[in-house]
Amino acid sequence: MARVIVSDLADADTARILGDIAREAGHLVAAKYNARIEKFYDMLADFPESRQARPKLGAHIRVGVVSPYLVIYRYAKSDDTISIIRVAHGRRELSRKFLRGDPA
């Protein structure tokens, strides 16, 4: 089982998303999304290469979906580690600049 590490950027993304959902749809809906995201992280730990590689975004970058959000992560096979880089709305245009957290 791979180790999952959530970056500060991804943690902030998730907090912002869940806060928005809580304000717009209520805390129960936000809790359901949080559970879906956590379940996705657990699945990645068991199947880290289950999502398609996205070499245009960087080496070993993969993207998973927790609809309508994207979970962008890097899998390092050498040490069996998954680094969650960002979590973004699926309509967001992904770029290397966004993954680094550079201002748009």
C-alpha positions as CSV (number, residue, x, y, z in Angstrom):
1,M,0.0,0.0,0.0
2,A,1.4,3.4,-1.0
3,R,1.8,6.2,1.4
4,V,-0.4,9.2,0.6
5,I,0.9,12.7,1.4
6,V,-1.4,15.8,1.0
7,S,0.5,19.0,0.1
8,D,-0.3,22.3,1.8
9,L,-1.8,23.6,-1.5
10,A,-4.1,20.5,-1.9
11,D,-5.1,20.8,1.8
12,A,-6.0,24.5,1.3
13,D,-7.8,23.7,-2.0
14,T,-9.9,21.0,-0.2
15,A,-10.7,23.3,2.7
16,R,-11.8,26.1,0.3
17,I,-14.0,23.7,-1.7
18,L,-15.6,22.1,1.3
19,G,-16.2,25.6,2.8
20,D,-17.9,26.7,-0.4
21,I,-20.0,23.6,-0.5
22,A,-21.0,24.0,3.2
23,R,-22.1,27.6,2.5
24,E,-24.0,26.7,-0.7
25,A,-25.5,23.3,0.1
26,G,-25.0,22.7,3.8
27,H,-22.6,20.9,6.1
28,L,-24.0,17.5,5.4
29,V,-23.3,17.8,1.7
30,A,-19.8,19.1,2.5
31,A,-19.2,16.1,4.8
32,K,-20.3,13.7,2.0
33,Y,-17.8,15.4,-0.4
34,N,-15.1,15.1,2.2
35,A,-15.8,11.4,2.7
36,R,-15.7,10.9,-1.1
37,I,-12.3,12.6,-1.3
38,E,-10.9,10.6,1.6
39,K,-12.2,7.4,0.0
40,F,-10.5,8.4,-3.3
41,Y,-7.2,8.8,-1.4
42,D,-7.6,5.4,0.2
43,M,-8.2,3.9,-3.3
44,L,-5.1,5.6,-4.6
45,A,-3.1,4.0,-1.7
46,D,-4.1,0.6,-3.0
47,F,-4.0,1.4,-6.8
48,P,-1.6,4.3,-7.3
49,E,-1.2,3.7,-11.0
50,S,-4.9,3.4,-11.7
51,R,-5.2,6.8,-13.3
52,Q,-3.8,7.9,-16.6
53,A,-0.4,9.6,-16.6
54,R,-0.4,13.3,-17.7
55,P,3.2,13.9,-18.8
56,K,2.3,17.4,-20.1
57,L,1.7,18.4,-16.5
58,G,5.0,16.9,-15.3
59,A,6.9,13.7,-14.6
60,H,4.7,11.0,-13.0
61,I,1.7,13.3,-12.7
62,R,-1.8,11.7,-12.8
63,V,-5.3,13.1,-12.4
64,G,-8.3,11.4,-10.7
65,V,-11.9,12.5,-10.5
66,V,-14.1,13.1,-7.5
67,S,-16.8,14.6,-9.7
68,P,-16.9,17.5,-10.4
69,Y,-13.4,17.9,-8.9
70,L,-10.0,16.8,-10.1
71,V,-7.3,15.4,-7.8
72,I,-3.9,16.0,-9.2
73,Y,-1.2,13.8,-7.8
74,R,2.3,12.4,-8.4
75,Y,3.2,8.8,-7.8
76,A,6.8,8.0,-7.0
77,K,7.2,4.3,-7.6
78,S,10.7,4.3,-6.2
79,D,9.5,5.0,-2.6
80,D,5.8,4.0,-3.1
81,T,4.6,7.5,-2.3
82,I,1.6,9.4,-3.6
83,S,1.8,13.2,-3.3
84,I,-1.5,15.0,-3.7
85,I,-0.5,18.2,-5.4
86,R,-3.8,20.1,-6.0
87,V,-7.6,19.6,-5.9
88,A,-9.5,21.7,-8.4
89,H,-12.8,22.1,-10.1
90,G,-13.0,20.0,-13.3
91,R,-13.6,23.1,-15.4
92,R,-10.3,24.6,-14.3
93,E,-7.6,24.6,-16.9
94,L,-4.6,22.7,-15.6
95,S,-1.1,23.9,-16.1
96,R,2.3,23.4,-14.5
97,K,2.0,27.0,-13.2
98,F,-1.2,26.1,-11.4
99,L,0.3,23.0,-9.9
100,R,3.1,25.0,-8.5
101,G,0.6,27.4,-6.9
102,D,1.8,30.4,-8.9
103,P,-0.8,33.2,-9.2
104,A,-2.9,33.0,-12.3
